[in-house]
Every structure is written in structure tokens, then in C-alpha cells.
Amino acid sequence: MRGPLHGHFAFISAAAGHAQDSTDQPSAMTVAVRGKCECSEDGITFTNVDRNHIFEQGATIRTGENARLDLFFRRTGTTVRLQPAPK
């Protein structure tokens, strides 16, 4: 088993001032994954993330070294790249 990931963490939350969407609509989804990326719904148990993974509000995402993850936030139409900081 590999050691813990030493990358960035992202916490998905709803944008302030926007009405809550119905629960059948995702908050964010992955459009690209490169390297070791994991997510957790409870902040304790982490599983691997693949392309098209759907995240709900409150999810935690982390990236490993030399990994990156592109998220599409449906509410704002924004795509964000999460990756470790350069050393």
C-alpha cells in the first residue's frame, strides 16, 4: 500500500447567493483525471476518482504528486484544475 497523498485538497460547497438546485443535479463532476486522485464523502474514507465522477456538496478531493484533476462546476459553468503545488 502506498503512503498518503501529499497534494492539494478541495472542498466542494454551494456558491453563496444561489438557490439550491434539486438533488438530482450534481454540484461538480470530473472531466479529466491524471495520476492518483482520491475523494471522500465523509472526510475519512477515500476512494479513487475516475473521469465523470459526480461530486455533491461537502465532498473532499485530494491529488497525489504529479497528479491533477479537472472539475466542472455545473452551477457556474466553471472548470477548475486541482493539482499539487510545485516544490
Secondary structure, DSSP 8 states (H G I E B T S, - for coil): ------S-EEE----TTS----TTS-SEEEEEEES-EEEESSSS--EE--TT-EE-TT-EEEE-TT-EEEEEETTTTEEEEE-----
